[in-house]
Amino acid sequence: MLPDPALWAGRRVLLTGHTGFKGAWLALWLRELGAEVAGLALAPPTTPSLFELAGVARDLTDHRGDVRDPATVDAAFAASRPEVVLHLAAQALVRPSYADPVYTFGSNVMGTVHVLDAARRCPSVRAVVVVTSDKCYDNREWPWGYREPEPMGGRDPYSASKGCAELVTAAWRHSFCAKGPWIASARAGNVFGGGDWATDRLVPDLVGAFLRGEPALVRRPAAVRPWQHVLEPLAGYLLLAERLWVEGAACAQAFNFGPAAESELPVLRVAQLLQAVWPGAQLEVAKVAEGPHEAGLLRLDASLARARLNWRPRLGLAEALAWTAQWYRQFATDPGQMRERTIDQIRRYQAIG
């Protein structure tokens, strides 16, 4: 199932984190669906950024501010009077969480508190989706996928902050929102796609080296993650918001959005699949894993989303990586066309049977 334009047309949506990688893709998709979008975020986190390349600002009301500041959050709600809230604003990377854990917890935990508290006090809000991470679980590196009722945890500050955000979301849902607004959370796997320039993410690191004509260093080649194109979980977030709107409390819970089992692969295999669709690309495998602790194995069980939301992955891993390579190769030759390229991929995704 895909998002329903009839439900989104004219719907007032507040999207936090709209200047980030996932947020920019989601803002463009909401535009395609006909929603009236307001965004709340800091400046784009990278240069270049998808937000700027795709001209996302022209599609929404662009509020700038930090979700760690409750007054800023309240002002965005007052100005936009949203009916649906999609909360993506976050410190989104594991390694920077070691360098600045206070900022990570402030953004990911207290930012979520501020958004949820503003939502419960805003009479126009009917549905809230809080996006966290597959890393919210107490990861024992089991060979099976984690399901939604599994305990929250996190050994590193980023993962722990996402587990905390899930606990906050559940607390708000049970304590303050018995009659709405309806609140759900979404946990996605490792996403990739065109327009991501974050450091210490596999696909952006590989693409950066390929574009420079250098061998790409593959860290932690044996680590297994649930890999998926960015449009896969975004479709899930939109479907979840739709179900909250229609069914209310029946879908007010946590949902995993992860790929099929065949897309849960080691880092090296993913790098090789991307190399295969990038002529002349070279890989170099790190002999020793450097840096702070990162999990070696993480899988998600998305059975609940399949059963309750009729959501399913629509792109195989090789095809998703080919779409990503096409996007970046277009950027390398004609960066002025990235808005059209991004919207075209959204439309192609919607057209998949």
Buried (B, 14 or more C-beta within 10 A) or exposed (E): EBBBEEBBEEBBBBBBBBBBBBBBBBBBBBBBBEBBBBBBBBEBBBEEBBBBBBEBBEBBBBBEBBBBBBEBBBBBBEEBEBBBBBBBBBBBBBBBBBEEBEBBBBBBBBBBBBBBBBBBEBEBBBBBBBBBBBBBBBBEEEEEBBBBEBEBBBBBBBBBBBBBBBBBBBEBBEEBBEEBBBBBBBBBBBBBBBBBBBEEBBBBBBBBBBBEEEEBBBBBBEBBBBBBBBBBBBBBBBBBBBBBBEEBBEBBBBBBBBBEEEBBBBBBEBBBBBBEBBEEBEBEBEEEEEEEEBBBBBBBBBEBBBEBBEBBBBBBBBEBBBBBBBBBBBBEEEEEBBBEBBBBBBEEBBEEE
